């Protein structure tokens, strides 16, 4: 069964080695963009990259859900920038993106809320 990374890269025409970088920038919220180039030089985003790597290997939404469920509990996921300013990747975006590519119709509930409907494109 293909992994999330393989499905994403085949759909978007990118090499597998570019998956981590492309997904990271796609999942980063707009308010974190000004700080990201400076913080990416160190290991500030190590928990985010770890989550992306775990999700890249997933072959179904169950694997994505488990990785996301454990992400907030990471001991390196602490600090004012991460908790209050939310300078970290969006797990909700990651979940939606994985659901689009893995195509699992039986999505588990994320954070005790129903997952919003998935829209690949909006018509204007």
N, C-alpha and C positions, 0 to 999 in steps of 0.2 A: 504494500500500500504506500502511495507517495506521501511524503511529509509536507507540512505547511510550507516550508521553504522551497521545496521542489515545485509545488503547485504555483506558488506566487511567482517564482522566477520564470517558469514556463509561460505563464500568462502575460507577464510584463516584459519578457525578452531580456532578462538580465542574468548575468552569471551568478551561480550560487554564492561565490565569495563576496558578492555585492549585497546580498540579502540583508545582512545585519545592519549595514550603514543606511540602506534605503529605508528599511522599516523604522529604524531609530528616528530619522528626520521626519518621517511621515507621522509618527506617533507623538512627537514632541508638540505640546500646546504652543500657540502663537506667543503667549506672554513669556515663555522660556527661551525663545529664539535669541534675544539680545545677549543673554548670559551663556548660552550653550557653547559658542566657539571657544570661550576661555575655559569653561569647566570641562570640556571634552579632552583637553590636554592632560588633565590629571586622571584620577580614578573616581571622580565624583559620580559618573554614570555607570560604574561597575555593576550595581544591582540591576539597572535597567538592561544592560547588555546580557547579564546572566538570565534575566527573564526572557529576553528575545531569543537567546540560544536554546533555552528549554522549550519554548514554543515552536522554534524552527524544527525540532525533532518530532513534534506531535503529529500523529496520523489521524487524529479525530478531535472533536471538541472537548472530550473528556480530559485529554492531556493538556489542552489549553486552559481549561477551567481549573485544573489542579495547580498549574504553574502560577496562574493569576491569584488564586486563593492564598498561596503561600508568600506571594510578593510583599504585601504590607508588613509581614512579620519578620522580614529580613533584618538582622541586627544592623546592617549598614544602610537601612532605609530610614534613618532617623535624622533629625536636625530641622531647623527652622525653614531652610530653603525647600526641603522635600515636603514637610508636613504642612506648613502654612502657605508658603509661596507657590507650592506645587510645581517646582522645577524638577520634573520627572516625566517619564513617558505616560501617556494615558492608557490605562488598562482597559477602559471601555472601548476606546478606538481599536486597541489590539484585538479585543474579543470580537468586535464587529468585522474587522478585516479578516480574521481567521475564519469566521462563519461564512463569509462570502467565498473564500477560497476552498475551504474544506467541504462546504455545501451540506452540512449536517442539519437536517430538519428538526431534530429533537434536541434543542439547545437547553442546557441546564440554566436555572435561574442564577443571575449574577448579583451578589450583594442584596439578597432578599427583594429584588425588584424584577419585574419582567424586563427582558431585553427588548429595546425598541425595535421596531420593524427595520429591516435592512434595506437600504436603497443604494443601488450601485450608481445611479445617476439620476439627477432631477431634471425634469423638463420645465422649461420656462414658459 
